[in-house]
Amino acid sequence: MIDADRRDKVLARVRAEPVIMGILNVTPDSFSDGGKHTTLVAAETQAMQMLAEGAGILDIGGESTRPGAAPVSAAEELVRVLPIIRHLAARIDAPISIDTVKASVARAAVEAGAVIINDVTGMTGDPDMAATVAETGAAVVITYHRGQADEAVDVLSDMHAFFERAFEKAARTGIPKERVWLDPGVGFAKTQQQNLEVIAGLGTLSRYGCPVLVGLSRKSFIGHVTGRAVDDRLAGTLTAHLMALQRGARVLRVHDVAEHTDLLRLYQAIEGAGHEN
C-alpha cells in the first residue's frame, strides 16, 4: 500500500515551489557515479548527505540508462534497489522515487516505500507500466523518449505529440493527471541540437498544467558545448538548470545537491525581490 500522505505532500510541494531531486544510483556502471553507492552503508550515507544539503526527493536507480549500458534483469535490479528503499523509507520523511523502466521493479519499489515512478521510456517500454502506475497509486514522471534519434524531426512538435499520447494512455488506464510530471528527456534519443532545443522550448509544456522535471546533470550535451569531461561539468549543469527554472521547471534532478541548493535559494531570492517591485 502506497504512503498516500507522503505522495500527496510532495505533489503539493512541487506545485508550490521548485524542488531538488537527488540522484542515488546503486549501480556499478552509471556514467557519472557508477560503483560509488552499491553497498547499503554507502547508499545510506550518500542519501543522508543529499538530504542534509537540501534535496527534497531521492531518486534511486538500479540500472544505468547511459547509452550502451548493459541491460540488467529485474531480479538483479530488485536486489540493488529494494534494500535501500526499505531502509530509507523507514528512516526519512522525504519521498523516494524509483528510477526504472520495468513495471515489476516499480511495483515492488512502491510496496517497499517509493511514492514516485520515474520511467525514462515514458510508459512506452514496458506494456505493464501504465497499469502499474495506476494500480499502485504512485506519482509518475513521464519522459519524452522517442526510442531513436532523428535529426529531421521537429523536436518540440514531436515532444508535444508524445505527451498527448501519454495523456491519452494515462486517461485510459486510470492515472489522474494531477499525479503526472513531465520530463523533456534531455539525452534520450535526441541529437545534441535537439537536446538544446527542448530546454529552450521548455516553457511550451506549461499548457499541460503538469509540473516539469529536468535532469541535465553532467550530461553529454554540456560536454558537447563546453568541451568538459563528465566530472568537470558543474558550471554547465548549473547554467542549464537555471535556464530550465526560468522556463518553468519545478524539479531539478541532480548529482550535486549543495551547489543546486545555493542556485535555487539565490534564484528564489532574486525572483522574490523582482515581484515586490
C-alpha positions as CSV (number, residue, x, y, z in Angstrom):
1,M,0.0,0.0,0.0
2,I,1.4,3.4,-1.0
3,D,2.1,6.1,1.5
4,A,-0.5,8.4,0.1
5,D,0.3,11.2,2.6
6,R,3.9,11.3,1.6
7,R,3.0,11.2,-2.1
8,D,0.4,14.0,-1.8
9,K,2.8,16.2,0.2
10,V,5.4,16.1,-2.5
11,L,2.8,16.6,-5.2
12,A,1.6,19.7,-3.4
13,R,5.1,21.0,-2.7
14,V,6.3,20.7,-6.3
15,R,3.3,22.8,-7.4
16,A,4.2,25.4,-4.7
17,E,7.9,25.7,-5.3
18,P,10.9,24.2,-7.2
19,V,12.4,21.1,-5.5
20,I,15.7,19.4,-5.8
21,M,15.7,15.6,-6.5
22,G,19.0,14.0,-5.5
23,I,20.3,11.1,-7.7
24,L,21.2,7.9,-5.9
25,N,22.5,5.3,-8.4
26,V,23.1,2.0,-6.8
27,T,24.7,0.7,-9.9
28,P,28.2,-0.3,-10.9
29,D,28.1,1.4,-14.3
30,S,26.2,4.7,-14.3
31,F,28.1,7.2,-16.4
32,S,28.8,9.7,-13.6
33,D,28.7,7.9,-10.2
34,G,28.6,4.2,-11.0
35,G,30.1,2.0,-8.3
36,K,30.2,4.6,-5.6
37,H,27.0,3.7,-3.7
38,T,26.5,0.0,-4.2
39,T,26.6,-1.0,-0.6
40,L,23.8,-0.3,1.9
41,V,26.1,1.8,4.1
42,A,27.4,3.8,1.2
43,A,24.0,4.4,-0.3
44,E,22.5,5.5,3.1
45,T,25.5,7.8,3.7
46,Q,25.0,9.5,0.3
47,A,21.3,9.7,0.8
48,M,21.6,11.4,4.2
49,Q,24.2,13.8,2.8
50,M,21.9,14.8,-0.1
51,L,19.0,15.4,2.3
52,A,21.2,17.5,4.6
53,E,22.3,19.5,1.6
54,G,18.8,20.4,0.6
55,A,17.3,17.5,-1.5
56,G,13.6,17.2,-1.2
57,I,13.3,14.0,-3.1
58,L,15.6,11.0,-3.6
59,D,15.6,9.2,-6.9
60,I,17.0,5.7,-6.6
61,G,18.1,3.7,-9.6
62,G,19.4,0.2,-10.1
63,E,20.0,0.1,-13.8
64,S,22.2,2.6,-15.8
65,T,20.3,4.4,-18.6
66,R,23.5,5.7,-20.2
67,P,23.9,4.9,-23.9
68,G,25.4,1.5,-24.4
69,A,24.8,0.3,-20.9
70,A,24.3,-3.5,-20.4
71,P,20.7,-4.4,-19.6
72,V,20.0,-5.6,-16.1
73,S,17.5,-8.3,-15.2
74,A,14.5,-7.4,-13.0
75,A,15.8,-9.8,-10.3
76,E,19.2,-8.1,-10.2
77,E,17.7,-4.6,-10.2
78,L,15.4,-5.5,-7.3
79,V,18.4,-6.9,-5.3
80,R,20.1,-3.5,-5.8
81,V,17.2,-1.1,-5.0
82,L,14.8,-2.8,-2.6
83,P,17.1,-2.9,0.5
84,I,18.0,0.8,0.3
85,I,14.4,1.8,-0.4
86,R,13.0,-0.2,2.5
87,H,15.8,1.1,4.8
88,L,15.4,4.7,3.9
89,A,11.6,4.8,3.8
90,A,11.6,3.7,7.4
91,R,14.0,6.4,8.5
92,I,13.3,9.5,6.5
93,D,10.3,11.7,5.7
94,A,11.5,12.7,2.2
95,P,9.7,11.0,-0.7
96,I,11.5,8.3,-2.6
97,S,11.4,7.9,-6.4
98,I,12.2,4.7,-8.2
99,D,14.1,5.2,-11.5
100,T,13.2,2.1,-13.5
101,V,11.7,1.1,-16.9
102,K,10.4,-2.2,-15.5
103,A,6.8,-2.5,-14.2
104,S,7.7,-5.3,-11.8
105,V,10.5,-3.3,-10.3
106,A,8.3,-0.2,-10.0
107,R,5.5,-2.2,-8.2
108,A,7.9,-3.8,-5.7
109,A,9.6,-0.4,-5.1
110,V,6.3,1.2,-4.3
111,E,5.5,-1.7,-1.9
112,A,8.9,-1.0,-0.3
113,G,8.2,2.7,0.2
114,A,8.7,4.6,-3.0
115,V,5.9,7.0,-4.0
116,I,7.1,8.2,-7.4
117,I,7.9,6.1,-10.5
118,N,10.4,7.7,-12.8
119,D,10.2,5.9,-16.1
120,V,12.6,7.2,-18.8
121,T,10.7,5.5,-21.5
122,G,7.5,7.5,-20.7
123,M,5.5,4.3,-20.1
124,T,6.3,3.0,-23.6
125,G,9.0,0.5,-22.7
126,D,7.1,-2.0,-20.6
127,P,3.4,-2.7,-21.6
128,D,2.5,-3.2,-17.9
129,M,3.9,0.1,-16.7
130,A,0.8,2.3,-17.1
131,A,-1.4,-0.2,-15.3
132,T,1.3,-0.5,-12.5
133,V,1.3,3.3,-12.0
134,A,-2.5,3.3,-11.9
135,E,-2.8,0.3,-9.5
136,T,-0.1,1.4,-7.1
137,G,-1.3,5.0,-6.9
138,A,2.2,6.3,-7.4
139,A,3.0,9.6,-9.0
140,V,4.8,9.2,-12.3
141,V,7.4,11.0,-14.3
142,I,6.7,10.6,-18.0
143,T,9.8,11.2,-20.0
144,Y,9.8,12.2,-23.7
145,H,11.8,9.3,-25.2
146,R,11.1,8.6,-28.9
147,G,13.3,5.5,-28.9
148,Q,15.7,6.6,-31.7
149,A,17.2,10.0,-32.6
150,D,16.1,11.5,-35.9
151,E,17.7,14.9,-36.7
152,A,14.9,15.5,-39.3
153,V,12.2,15.6,-36.6
154,D,10.8,18.9,-35.3
155,V,11.6,18.0,-31.7
156,L,9.2,20.4,-30.0
157,S,6.2,19.3,-32.1
158,D,7.2,15.6,-31.6
159,M,7.6,16.1,-27.9
160,H,4.0,17.6,-27.7
161,A,2.6,14.7,-29.7
162,F,4.4,12.2,-27.4
163,F,2.9,13.8,-24.3
164,E,-0.6,13.9,-25.9
165,R,-0.4,10.2,-26.5
166,A,0.9,9.7,-22.9
167,F,-2.1,11.6,-21.5
168,E,-4.5,9.5,-23.6
169,K,-2.9,6.3,-22.2
170,A,-3.0,7.7,-18.7
171,A,-6.7,8.5,-19.0
172,R,-7.5,5.1,-20.4
173,T,-5.6,3.4,-17.6
174,G,-6.9,5.5,-14.8
175,I,-3.9,7.6,-13.9
176,P,-5.1,11.0,-12.6
177,K,-3.4,13.9,-14.4
178,E,-2.6,15.5,-11.0
179,R,-0.2,12.7,-10.4
180,V,1.8,13.2,-13.6
181,W,5.1,15.0,-14.0
182,L,6.7,15.7,-17.4
183,D,10.3,15.3,-18.4
184,P,11.6,16.6,-21.8
185,G,14.1,13.7,-21.8
186,V,17.3,15.5,-22.5
187,G,19.9,13.0,-23.5
188,F,17.4,10.3,-24.6
189,A,17.1,9.6,-28.4
190,K,18.0,13.2,-29.4
191,T,20.7,14.9,-31.2
192,Q,22.8,17.4,-29.3
193,Q,21.0,20.2,-31.1
194,Q,17.6,18.7,-30.2
195,N,18.7,18.5,-26.5
196,L,19.3,22.2,-26.6
197,E,16.0,22.9,-28.4
198,V,13.9,21.0,-25.8
199,I,15.5,23.0,-23.0
200,A,15.0,26.3,-24.9
201,G,11.3,25.3,-25.5
202,L,10.6,24.0,-22.0
203,G,8.1,26.8,-21.4
204,T,5.7,25.3,-24.0
205,L,5.0,22.5,-21.6
206,S,3.1,24.8,-19.3
207,R,0.0,24.2,-21.5
208,Y,-0.5,20.9,-19.8
209,G,-0.6,22.1,-16.3
210,C,1.7,19.4,-15.0
211,P,5.0,20.0,-13.1
212,V,8.1,19.7,-15.3
213,L,11.1,17.7,-14.1
214,V,14.5,18.2,-15.8
215,G,17.6,16.1,-15.3
216,L,20.5,17.8,-17.0
217,S,23.3,16.9,-14.6
218,R,26.7,16.4,-16.2
219,K,25.0,15.2,-19.5
220,S,26.8,14.9,-22.8
221,F,25.2,18.0,-24.4
222,I,27.1,20.0,-21.8
223,G,30.4,18.4,-22.8
224,H,29.5,18.9,-26.4
225,V,29.1,22.7,-25.9
226,T,31.9,23.2,-23.4
227,G,34.4,20.5,-24.2
228,R,34.4,19.5,-20.5
229,A,34.7,15.9,-19.2
230,V,31.9,14.4,-17.1
231,D,33.4,15.3,-13.8
232,D,34.1,18.9,-14.9
233,R,30.5,19.9,-15.9
234,L,29.2,21.5,-12.8
235,A,29.2,25.1,-14.1
236,G,27.5,23.9,-17.3
237,T,24.9,21.9,-15.3
238,L,24.1,24.9,-13.0
239,T,23.7,27.2,-16.1
240,A,21.4,24.7,-17.8
241,H,19.3,24.1,-14.7
242,L,19.0,27.9,-14.1
243,M,17.7,28.4,-17.6
244,A,15.3,25.5,-17.1
245,L,14.0,27.1,-13.9
246,Q,13.4,30.3,-15.8
247,R,11.3,28.3,-18.3
248,G,9.1,26.8,-15.6
249,A,10.9,23.6,-14.4
250,R,9.7,22.6,-10.9
251,V,12.0,19.6,-10.2
252,L,15.8,19.5,-10.8
253,R,17.2,16.0,-10.8
254,V,20.9,16.5,-9.8
255,H,24.1,14.8,-8.6
256,D,25.5,18.0,-6.9
257,V,22.8,18.9,-4.4
258,A,24.6,21.5,-2.3
259,E,25.5,23.6,-5.3
260,H,22.0,23.4,-6.6
261,T,20.5,24.4,-3.3
262,D,22.6,27.6,-3.4
263,L,21.4,28.1,-7.0
264,L,17.8,27.6,-6.0
265,R,18.0,29.9,-3.0
266,L,19.5,32.7,-5.0
267,Y,17.1,32.2,-7.8
268,Q,14.1,32.4,-5.5
269,A,15.5,35.4,-3.6
270,I,16.0,37.4,-6.8
271,E,12.6,36.3,-8.2
272,G,11.0,37.4,-4.9
273,A,12.7,40.7,-5.0
274,G,11.5,41.4,-8.5
275,H,7.9,40.6,-7.6
276,E,8.0,43.0,-4.7
277,N,8.7,45.9,-7.1
